[in-house]
Amino acid sequence: MQLTSAVQAVLAAVLAAFALGVAAQQQNPLDVVPDKMPADIPYGAPISLDRAQAAINAAVAESKKRGWKFNVAAVDSGGNLVAFARMDGAQIGSIVIAEHKARAAAIFRRETKAFEAGIQAGNNYLITLDGVIGSRGGIPLLEGGKLIGAIGCSGGTGAQDEVACKAGAATVK
Amino acid sequence: MPKTLFTSLVLGAALFIATEVWSQQQPPIPPTTAYGTPITLEQAKKVADAAEAEARKRNMNMAIAVVEPSGDLVYFRRMDGTQYASIKIAQEKAISAALFRRSSKDFLDRVAKGDLSPMSLRGAVASAGGIPILVNGKIIGAIGVSGGADDPVAQAGANAVK
């Protein structure tokens, strides 16, 4: 049977789409089994009040420099609140968000940006996990490679929050 | 004693007891202290510093929370070694003091006298350690402490700003 070139083109396109569809269905990235666990960071001793406050003060100073007003929370390695400061005029709704970001960064041992990126990439299952928050701005506090706590900022955009809290996290090495 | 005098004495005593019981069962009129401009971070730090100093004087590790009149958290710190339960409790006491415009000890006192109604009020904490912070006679926030000598430490904090 002699098909016209138009019909041939359509047939080829349909076959290609089918092949791609099958290929896409066969590659679920969540099926991959890596050798190493992600975020396998050892726990250290819970951060002291002094160091938590130093981290918060650095985040607040960074915010003031830029005219931003944030809520900043610091938690220990167990995710328990150690210190909190609300800059004058900071958004009320962001109080619990700052704490949530700090806690998530501590109990999951990773920057909350990981959740934001994961959700953006389509891994919506992340939203079903208790304690996760899909917004950057929560940063673990690592001393000598051990997790001693985390800091969380909220009040602006996620990117602004993260700038302030990275300044805070830099006080702990 | 003449019968009529005895009767009136008995009646008088009964009336007295009845009104006492009746008045104790009526909840007190809420304080009418006005709210002022919400406490600033600077003021909150001063309050917490004073409270922490008092706690250290007494060799106690405590959690200290400062809230604004609406109960929203402004400042918090947990002294190293404080029991974890105190993290939430300090905040709840501060919120109670702000929302109800009175020391949380007021609710404790009422419960101790047999009036359990504060326990059914959401946000009321029947435990000492939450005290409103007044500046120029207006409530600008409240302090809540937990983990040790609650009222003296809270009072030391509240006294830090006038």
Interface residues (C-beta under 8 A of the other chain):
Chain A: S48 L49 Q53 N80 L81 V82 A83 F84 A85 R86 M87 D88 I92 I95
Chain B: T40 L41 S70 D72 L73 V74 Y75 F76 R77 R78 M79 D80 Y84 I87
